[in-house]
Amino acid sequence: MNNDNEVVNYTKEERKSLILKEINLHTRVSFETLSTKLFVSEDTVRRDINELESESLLIKVKGGAMTKAYHHSSTNNQTYAGESKQIIAQKTIGLLRDGMVLLIGGGTTIREFIRLIPDDMNLTIFTVTVLSAVELLDKPNVKIIMIGGSISSYSQMCVSGDVYNQLANIKVDLLILGTNALDIEGGFSDSDWETVQVKKAMIQSSEKTAILTISEKLDTVLKMKIANLSEVDYVVTEVDPTDEKLQSYKKAVPSLVFI
């Protein structure tokens, strides 16, 4: 996508291809964000998304669209960067200890992590995401506590005032979150106000925080900041911690541990 401020006139097929790339990378994208990136009206974006939905390539939701891989019924073959996300999931398992209390979000990387939790590991897991709770039902020694409220069609997270009240009354050992964008200056960010507020509250409810992200999301910024990188303890990617693309992050935030 064009990195300059000049307007680019994309063809319909180019727009549709770029829409799919954005949705696969960020899981969910709003009409407003796509309109800005593609230099077209939101009505044009809606028409493109309607066509892509009719081709079974994405799912249209209120205010935007999301990847089909986000749904519980999807397979690994439908997951964007599936192999990378499985590597991240395997690394994240190394942060767990028997008896821990966790708080987790949702998304395709979190789903891969849940599937790798050992069946004999005893954990208590709070979650604000229905799909994560459903995945956890297959784990015989995990106590699942659903933090409930109104469900956002954008993030599929519970986002109402009840959620904040419940989060304020817990303090877990480790928060495990995916992210849609991560940057040295921009921290980690999203484009949905309710999602951002819930994730901020989740950080406050946790002793330590691990952010899971494919390296392709590094150096990207969305319009609403969730937290600075200095507020995060671990970043788990598919690349080796010594990889060149991580070195600027290590220099900028020495306290941040890359896994």
C-alpha positions, 0 to 999 in steps of 0.5 A, spaced: 500 500 500 502 507 498 506 509 504 506 517 501 500 522 502 499 522 494 492 519 492 492 513 488 487 510 484 486 503 485 482 498 480 477 494 484 481 488 483 487 492 487 482 494 492 479 487 493 486 484 494 488 490 499 482 489 503 483 482 504 491 483 506 489 488 511 483 484 514 488 478 514 493 482 517 489 485 522 483 480 523 478 486 523 478 492 519 473 498 519 470 501 513 473 508 515 480 505 516 479 502 509 476 508 506 482 512 508 487 507 506 484 506 499 482 513 497 475 512 496 469 513 499 466 508 505 460 506 500 465 504 495 469 500 500 462 497 503 460 495 495 467 491 495 466 488 501 459 485 499 463 482 493 468 479 497 463 476 502 459 473 496 465 470 494 466 467 501 473 471 502 471 474 509 465 476 514 462 483 514 460 485 521 458 492 523 462 497 521 467 493 517 469 486 516 473 480 519 477 474 517 473 468 516 479 465 520 477 468 526 471 464 527 471 457 531 469 453 525 475 455 521 481 450 520 488 452 520 488 452 513 484 458 513 488 462 518 493 467 515 500 466 517 498 459 520 505 456 521 508 463 524 502 463 529 503 456 531 510 457 532 508 463 537 503 459 540 509 454 542 513 459 545 508 462 549 506 455 552 513 456 555 511 462 559 506 457 563 507 454 570 502 449 573 497 452 577 497 459 574 492 464 573 491 467 566 487 472 563 486 471 555 484 475 549 481 472 543 484 472 535 487 466 531 494 466 535 490 466 541 486 460 539 493 456 537 496 457 543 489 454 547 490 448 543 497 447 545 495 447 552 497 441 555 492 437 558 495 435 564 496 442 566 492 445 571 490 453 570 485 458 572 483 462 565 479 468 565 477 470 558 473 476 555 472 472 549 466 467 548 470 463 542 476 463 547 472 460 552 469 455 547 476 452 545 478 452 552 472 447 554 477 441 551 482 442 556 480 438 562 484 441 567 483 448 566 478 452 570 474 457 565 471 463 568 468 468 563 468 475 564 461 477 561 457 483 558 455 485 552 459 482 546 462 487 540 461 485 533 467 488 532 472 484 536 467 479 539 469 481 546 465 482 552 465 490 552 460 493 557 461 496 564 460 490 567 466 487 564 470 493 567 467 492 574 469 484 574 476 486 571 477 491 577 476 485 582 482 480 579 489 480 579 492 475 575 499 472 574 499 473 566 495 476 561 496 473 554 493 478 548 494 478 541 495 485 537 493 488 531 499 493 530 505 494 534 510 500 534 516 503 538 513 509 538 505 507 537 506 502 542 500 497 541 494 499 538 487 498 535 482 501 531 476 500 535 474 504 542 471 499 546 476 494 544 482 499 546 478 500 553 477 493 555 485 491 553 487 497 557 483 494 563 486 487 562 493 490 563 491 493 569 488 486 572 495 483 570 501 482 574 505 481 567 503 482 560 505 478 554 503 480 547 503 475 541 504 478 534 507 475 527 513 480 525 509 482 519 505 487 524 511 490 527 512 497 525 504 498 524 500 503 528 492 504 528 489 510 531 488 508 538 493 506 543 492 501 548 499 501 551 506 503 551 511 498 550 514 499 556 508 497 560 508 490 557 513 484 559 514 480 553 513 480 546 512 473 542 513 473 535 515 467 530 522 470 529 528 468 533 529 474 539 536 475 535 533 477 529 535 484 526 528 486 525 527 486 533 534 490 535 531 497 534 525 495 539 530 492 544 534 498 544 528 503 545 525 498 551 531 495 554 526 492 559 522 488 554 523 481 553 522 478 546 521 470 546 
